[in-house]
Amino acid sequence: MGSLGLAWLLNQDNLLADPTKPELERRTFDLAPRPPVHKPQATAMISMFMQGGPSQVDLFDPKPELRRRHLQDYIGDIHYDAVGQASTKLFSGPWKFSKRGECGMELSDLLPQLGQIADDICLIRSMHTGISGHEPSIRAMNTGRFVQGRPSLGSWMVYALGSENQDLPAFMVLRDPTGTPVLSVENWQNAWLPSIFQGTVVRPQEPRIANLEAPASLRGATQQRLLSYLQGINRNHLERHPGEHDLAARMQSYDMAARMQVAAKEALDISQETAWTHKFYGIDDSVTRDYGTRCLIARRLIERGVRFVQIFSGNQHWDHHSGIVKSLPDVCRKTDKPAAALVMDLKRRGLLDTTLVHWGGEMGRLPVIQNEKNIGRDHNGRGFSMWLAGGGLKAGYVHGATDEVGHKAVEDVVNHYDYHATLLYLFGLDPQQVSFTRANGSSSLLDDQPGQVVAPILQRPPQLS
């Protein structure tokens, strides 16, 4: 109580640096489309989140010096997560790199299909979070900071921009059939944002959304009368409890659920696609069937005006602490063809220009051996790679570099908050204006972190005044 009194006195004397202004009108929250502050280059996003930490030195970042010094001791500063299995011996994987596309981008032979779209992607080799644990690194890449309890990237996007389709959720999550990723639902939570902005999970098998089909006894006019009656009761209840964002969001969710009975069933039905399309995404192959199906569903959702779609790989599928020589090719075979097909299909349909596609995990791997008896690689958040495509990004372009063995980002470093600032810019948003007022002040995706738009990777860099 004393601190509240002091704050009031300081505010009266204009001694508070940033006094909180009272809201003159009660805010309402919905998924109606909202205009950005400047002309956007991207209007939708698909994020293929490869949870576990794909090895940049084996997939995206060729290092001749690492190959030359294979099995020699590394004398540089290095941070290990698994100290008990740590080794200082450098390890060059057995896979070769080849120049792909007209741009000559060097990519691992483990990703032959990605090589086919080398001229369409922007490869960042200098990603950096500075921390190597799964949980804090996932939070950094997916919520803006290392700490828990923050809104996810998709929630921020739909909070800022709404959705073009009011019959489908604006933020949809396609999870892996083996289970949820590390941090589970925290990956698509709304946190302190109103719950209308949380992600909606699409199951990997039918029924992809639970309880979507109404019971036979309630279909048609019977259901409509019941829903209208409930809606009236709910509205009266909300009028008696103004400002209850969770209650308002629950009502909107019920309204959308009724509309989704038709819209979602149609959007998730890939049987409408041609046999050629199924084969193109790898759905005819047991190895690529699951991931190909989810990539195809993602394209169908974007076509129908969904703002943000996130496709999660399985829990720790890229976390190769041991057995990397076998495990890495296996997971590449599952995802390489569908991911490349998604980009090519979006481009063929004229959607890639306005759809930003992301492929990457929360970190990379160390260039030294972990577990000498069954070779793997430990975590590395100091330098890793990811690729992007479409949505106003340069194509056939490589940005940044790590040191001579692929350990630390040393050239044109891109921190997680720079990545987020760039995304917001591409969507026509000002990172400082995308904020939410809470009792303890305003919060945003960047939250005062020094995020800078990575201008070199953009087709149309921002005009600096």
N, C-alpha and C positions, 0 to 999 in steps of 0.2 A: 504493500500500500504506500509505503514511503517513497519507493522509486516511481510509482505512478504520479504521486503528488509533485515530486521533483520534475518529472518530465513535463507536467502541465505548467509549472511555474516557468521553466526554461522556454517553453513554447510561447507563453504569454509575453516573455521579454525578447522574443525572436532570437533566442540563443541556441536553438536546435539547428543543426546543419541542414536537415531535410525533414521538416515537420510533416507528419502524415496528414493529408487533406481528407476531410470526411467526404463520403460519397453522397452527393445530392440526390441521386436517383438509385433505386435498387437495381442491380444488374440482373439480366437474364442471360441464360446460356443455352445455345442450341447448335445445330449442325448446318444452319443456313450458310451458303457461300458468302465469304467476306472479301472485299477487295484488298489486294496488297498495297503497300505504300509506293512502290514503283513498279514498272513493267516487269513481270516475271519472265524468266527463261524456262523455268520448270513449273509444271502445275500438278504433277503427281510423282510419287516415288515408290520404287520397289527395292527393298533392302534384303539381300541374301546374306544373312548373318551366319558366318562359319565359326560357330562357337568351339573354343578350345585352343586356337592359335595356330593357323597355317604357317608352315615353315617357309619364310621368304627366301632363304638362301637355296632352297631346293626347288622353288616354283617360279619366282619372279625376279630375283636379284643375283645374277651370275657373278661369281667372284673368282677370277683366275688365280689370285693370290691364295685364296682358300684351297683351291685344288692343288696348287704348287706346294703348300705347306701341310698337306693332308697328313694327319696323325702326329704332327709336331706340336710341342707345347706352346700354348698361348700365354704370353707374359703380360698382356694388358689387363686393365681393371675390368672386373666382371662380377656381376651379381647373380648368385645361384638361388633358386627357390628350394630345390631338393639338394641340400648340402651333402647329405649322406651318400648320394650317388654321383657327386660332382667329379668332373675330370677337366684337366686343362688341355687335353688333346683336341686339336682341331679336326673336324670331320667334314669331308667333302662328299656329298651323296653320290651315288653311282649314276645319276641321271644327267643327260646332256642338255645344253641350252641351244636353241636355234633362232636365227633371225626370222621373224614372221611379218607378213604383210609388206606393203610398199614402204611403210615407215621403218622397217627393219627392227622392230621391237624384239628384244631377246626374251624368250619365254622357255620354260622347261618343257621337254618332250613329254612330261607327265600330263600336260594340258594341251593336247593337239587341237581340240575343238576351240579352245580360247584363241589359239593361234590364228584361226580363221577370221576372228573379229578384231585382230590386233589394230587394224586401221580405224576401228570404231571406239576404242577404249582409251581412257586416260589412266595410266598406271602411276601411282604414287609410291615411291620406294623409300620415303623418309618419314613415315608415320611414327609418332612418339606419344606415349602417355607417361613414361618415366616410372611406371610401376608394373610389376609382373604377376601379381596374383589374379586368378580368374575373376573373382567377385569385384574387386575394385576396378579392374580394367574394363569389365563389361559395363559397370556403372559409368565409367568415364566416357566410353564410346556411345552408350545408349541413353544416358540420362544427363551427361554434362559434367558430373563430378564423381569423385571416388566414393562418396558417402551414400548410404542407403536412404530410401524414403523420398526419392525425387521423381517427378513425372518423366516418362519415357519420351524419346524423340518423336514418335508418332503422335503421342498425346499433345505435345507442343504444336505440331503441324496442324492438327485438326482444330485445336483451340484458336490458332491464329487465322486459319483460312476457311474452316468449315468444309463442306462437301458439295459436289455438284449433283450427287444422287441422294435424295432423301428417303429412298426405299432400301438402302443398304448402309451398314455401318461405314463410317469414314475411315476407320483404322482397323484393318483386319490382319490377323496373325495365322500363318500356316505352320503348324508345329510338326515335328518329326514323329513318325509312328512309334519310335522307340521310347518316347517320353518327352517331357519338357526339358529345356536346357538348364544349365546352372542358373540359379536365382529364380527359376520357375516363372510365376506370374509377375514378378517384379520387373521383368523385361518389357511388359506392355502395360504397366500400371499407370493410372492417372495421378496418384499421390494426392497433392493438395488441389489439383485442378478438379473442377466438377466431374463427376463420374461419367457424364455423357461422353467424355473424351478418352475413355479407356479403350484398349484394344479388345476386339471380339475374336475369340479363338475359333478357327475352323479345324475340325478334326481331320486326321489323315485318312480315315475310313468313313463310310456311310454309317449312320447319318452324320454328315459333316457339321451340322449345327443341331444340337439337341432340341427335341420338341418343336421342330419347325412345322411339322404337319399336324394340323388340328384333328382331333378325333372325329370320326364320321358323323357323330350325333351333334357336333357343334359347327359344322361347316355351313357356309353360305349365310343366309339371312339370320339364322339363329345366332351364329357367332357375332354378326354385326350388331344385332340388338344388344347382346350381352356386353360387347366392348363399349358401345355408346353409353350404356347405363353406368358401367364402371368408370368411364372417362368423366362423366358428370360428377360422380362421387369424389373422384380424385381431385378434380378442379376445385370443388368446394373445400376440400381438406387443405389444399395448397393455399387458398385464399386466407384460411385461418392460421397458416404457418408460413408467412411470406419470408423469402430469403433462404428457405431450406433447399439448397442446391441438390442434395442427394435425392430428395423427394421429387423435385422437378425432373431430374435426370431419369429417375425410375419411371416416371410417367411417360417421358419421351421414349424410353426404351420399350415400354409396352406398346406404344403406338407404332414404333418402327417394327417391332416383332410381328405385328399383324400384317404390315406391308411386306415384310420379308418372306412371308409364306409363299408368295409368288416370285418376288424379285430374286431372293437368294437361291431358291431352288433352281431357277433358270440359269443364274450366273455360275453356279457350281457344277452344272451338268455338262461335263466335257464330252458326253456322247454325241452332242450336237456338232462336234468338230470332225473334220474329215479324217480318214485313215492315214492320209499323207501327213497331216499335222501330228497325229499320235506318234507316227514313226519318227518325224522330225524332232520331237521332244524326247524320244527314247522310251515312250510308254509301251512299246512292243517288246522291250528288253527287261528282263527281271532285275538287272543291275541298276538301270536308270529309271525304272517305272515310277517309283514313288516320287523321286525328286522332279522328274519330268512332269508328272501330274500336277504337282504343286506350282511349278513354274508356269504351266499352261493356265491353271486357275488364276494365278496372279495377273497374267495378261488379260484374262476375261474380266477380272474385277476392275482393272485400270480402264479398260474399254468402257465400262459402265459408270465411270465417274467416281470410283473410290479414290480417296486422296493418298492413302499410305498403306502399303502392303509389306509385311515383313515375313520372310521365309526363314525359319530356323533349322539349322542342321541338328543332328542328334547330339545328345549330351556328351561332350568331350570327344566327338568324332575326330577332331583335329589335334587332340592333345597327346602327342606321340612321345611320351617319356621313354618308351622302349619299343623295340620292334618296328622302327620307322621304315626300314627298307621294304617291309611287306605292307604295313598299315597305310602309309601315305599313298601308294598307287591305288589301293582299294578305294579309299574315300575320294580320290580324284576321279576314278572311273564312274562313281555314282553321281557326281555333280557337274563334271566338265561339259558334257554334251547338252544337258538341259539348260545350264546357265548361258551357254553360247547361243542355243536355239532361242531363248527368251529375247536376247538382244537383237538377233537377226529378224525374229518375228515382229517385234515392235517396230523395227526399222522398215520392214516390208509393208506394214500397215500405216506408216506415217505417224506413229506414236512416239518414236524415240526422241524426236526433237524436243518434246515437252515432258517426257518421262525420264526422271533421273534414276539410273540403275546403279546399285552399290553391291560390291562383292568384297567381303573382308571379315576378319574376326577381331577379337579384343586385343590381340598381341601377336607376336611372331615367336621364333625359336632362336636359341643360342647357336653359335657356330661350332661349339665344342661338344664333345661326347657326354651324354649322360647314360649311365648303366653300360659299362664296357662289355658285359657278358651278353647283352641283347640291346644293341645300340639304339639310343633315342636322343632327343634334344630337350633341354629344359626351357622354361618360359623366357620370353624376352620382350619387354615393353619399351625398350630404349631405341629400337629401330626395326620397323616391319613394313610390309607392303599391303596395299589393297588397290582394287581398280574400280573405276566409275565409268559410266557411259551415258550419253544423251544429255538432255536437260540443260543445254548451254555450255557443256564442257568441251574442251579441245579433244579432238579424236586423233588417235595414233601418236600420242604424246606421253613421254616419260618425265616425271617430275621428281627432283630430289635424289639424294644418294646416301648410302651408308658408308662406313669406313671400309678398308680394304678386305676385311673378312666378313662383312655383313652384320656387325654387332650393333653399332650405334648410328643413329641418323646424324649426319654431319653437314649436309648441304641442303639448303632450302627445307628446313625441318618443318613438318606439319603436325602441330599438336592437336589433340582431340578437340580443343575449343576453337582452333582455326578451321578445322573441318566443319564444325557446327556453324560457325559464322558464315562460311562459304555456302553451306546449304541454305541457310535463311536468306542470304543475298540472292541466290538463284531463284528462290521462290518469291522474290519481290518484297522481302521483309527486312525491317531494320532490327538487328539483334537487341538493341536497347529498348525498342518499343514493344517487343513481344514479351510482356511481363504480366504477372498476376499479383494483385494486391492481397496481402495476407495481414493478419493481426500484427505481425512483427515487421511489416514492411513489404516491399515488392520483391518478387523472385522471378528469375528468368532462366532460360537454358544456359546462358553463359555465366550469369551471376558474378559480374565484375571481373571475370577472367579476361586476359588481354587477347581475346580472339580477333584475328585479322583475316580478312577475305584473302584467299590464296589466288591472287589475280592471274598469275601465269597459267593456271589450268583452265581459265575461262575463255570462251570464244569472244565475249565482249566484256573486257575488264571494266570495273567501275571507274567512272570519271572522278579523279581526285581534284578537289577544289584547292 
